[in-house]
Amino acid sequence: MLDHVEIQVGDPVRSAAFYDAVLTPLGAGRRIEHEGRIGYGPARPAFWIGPVAGPPAGPARETHLAFTAPDRAAVDAFHTAAVAQEAEVLHEPKLWPRYHDSYYAVFVRDPDGNNVEAVCESPV
C-alpha cells in the first residue's frame, strides 16, 4: 500500500550514520540525497529521512518502523550495527510466536527515539 515514507530527524548527520549502518545488512543503502533529505532502499528510495522543517507543532511522538530482512542473519547483523551506533536495544533478536511461529525480529531506538525493527518472517 505504501510507496515510500519519510520521517523528520533532529540531527540529520547522526541519523544518517545510524540508518547507513543498520539498513546496509538489510540490503538497503543510500540511493539519493536531495535538498538535505536522504532516500534509502534496495533499488530505489522507499524510506527517507530529512531535517525538521520549521518549528515542531508539538512534542514528538514515537514512530514504529519495521524493515524487512531477507533472513535471520540480516536481523542479527542489523542488531550488531545498531549496538555499534550505541542504539538502545528494546528487544534482542528472537522469535516472536505471539505474532506467528516464524516471526524473528529485533527492536531498537533510533537517535530520535523511534522504535525501529528489523524482521524476517521466513521459517528458517
Secondary structure, DSSP 4 states (H G I P E B T S, - for coil): --S-EEEEES-HHHHHHHHHHHHGGGT-EEEEEETTEEEEESSS--EEEEE--SS-SS-----EEEEE-SSHHHHHHHHHHHHHTTPPEEEEEEE-TTT-TT-EEEEEE-TTS-EEEEEE-S--
